[in-house]
């Protein structure tokens, strides 16, 4: 899986650029607010059909323009494809194309899979359960585009069930209407929980190995799925639908009284523990950064095992924050395997592989390829 070319038209601060990328290493350097992160955002947008920085896609369109377009030429399983994604301000709609043929979002997504690492990712460890759920939901969606539909459908059912509980209360405790919503909630919720259960278990094992290497075997990372349905969710061969249905039945009176759904994947959390201590509460900033790096390395291996292809690694101003040991371990993990696109303020601070890849300078929406064969020059 490789991005060979990137073409932007009226995307963010870029009027028009066309870039040929190296198969393994691409470094974009420049001062802050010049457009480096916009390039990573464009690749991520072309891959997944959404921005990692905003939900308001109007922000993606260059000031004074009516639409934006991102096009990537990719190599996938020995075949070359051209993916194009456009967003129109007037219609507020996106269009997806592969080799000139318009596709649905489900048909389009998944041809290239990015792994993004930004300084804000530390919030996954330090922040709310919602951020941890989002991290795993986005990971699952990269390898299983239909998962997003399952999750969206669950959230829609949840909203409607909550509205019913809030407005009707105890009057619907034993009603056929509530039973019908329960059945739908159980069916969709069990699909979501099954996917999360697999991803959390698999990524947890891979992250444990990566973390052991990053810490010189001095620390042990474990990742636990914390379900509102209890520990039985994580047991092998658990009938999730039966478990969910029984739990809803037991909580029915309380839910009618409180006017909200108390159980289900919307209440999930994921616990990261270092040496059996909650990393959110007890880990230092350095330990949390190492944990997040281990998760990203595990994500690369997880995607490779599930899709058969290595993903594209996007590192937004994080490489310079790692110490020399962690830089070397990251380089060893990605070298010659994973196409990597990195942003930073100065090439010499990145300390990357010499005589490899391409070095670009970004300034005020313009990108220049440096006349050098060394990423360190």
C-alpha positions, 0 to 999 in steps of 0.5 A: 500500500503506497501513495505515489502522488498527491494532488490538491485543488483549493484544499485549505491554504493550497490553491493547487499542488501536485507532489510525487512521494517517495515509496518509504519516507517523506519529510515536510518541514517548515515553520508553524501555520504554513500548511504541513498538517494540511498535507497529512489531513488531505491524505487522511481525508482521501483515505477515510472520507473525513477530516481528523481536525474538523467536522465542518467540511466547509473549513476544508475549502480554500477561502473564496472557492466553491469546492475542494478536491483531493486526488491520490495515486496509489499502488495497492496489491501490485495495481495502480489506482487514482482516488479522488474525493471532492466536497462542494460548498453549495450542495454540501456533498462529497463525491468519491471516485476511483479511476474516474468511476463514482462510488459510494462511500462504502465502496470507496473507503478502505483502499488505503488505510492511514495510521495517524499519530499527533500530539493530541493522541495522548488524550486517548490515554488521559481523557474520557472514555468517549475518546478511547471508544472513538480510538477503537471505533476508528481503528475497526472502521478502517478494516471494516467499513460496514462497522461504521454503519452498525455503530451509527445504527446503534446510536440512532436506536439508542437516541430513539429508545432514550427519547421513549424512556424520557417521555413515557417513563414507567408507563412503558415498563412492560410494553410491546413498544419498549420490547421492540426497541430492546430487541433492536438495541440488543441486535445492533449493540451486540454487533458493536461489542463483538467487533470491539471485543476482538479489536481490543483483545488483538491490539492489546496483545500487539501493544504489549509486545511493542511496549515491552520493546520500547521499555526494555522489558521493564514495564508490562502493558495490559489493555482491558475491555471494560463493558457495562455488561460485566466481565462476562463480555470478554469471556470466550464464546459468550452469547452477547445478545443473550447477555445484553437482553438479560441485563436490559431486563434487569435494569428496565425499572431503573431505566424507566425511572431515570429516562435513559439507557444504562447499559450497552456499548455507549457505556464502554471504556478501555483500561490501559494498565502499566504494571497493573496500575491505571495509566490514566491515573498513575503513569507519567507523561513520558510513560503515557507517550510511550504507551501511545507509541506502542498502540500506534505500532500495534495498530500498524501490525493489526491492520497488516494482519487484517488487510494483508497490507501495511498502512500509511503512517502519518506522523504530525510533529511528534517524531521530534518529541521522542527520545533517541531510543524511541526514535530508533525503535520506531524507525526499526519498526517501519523501515522498508515496510511502511510508507511514512509521511512526517511533519516537523519544524526542522529536519535536523531535529528529526534524526531520521535515516540518511540517504533515504526518502524525500525532504520537502520544505513547506512555506505559505501554501507552497511545497518545494522538494529539496535538492538532496538525497538525504533526509538529514541534510 
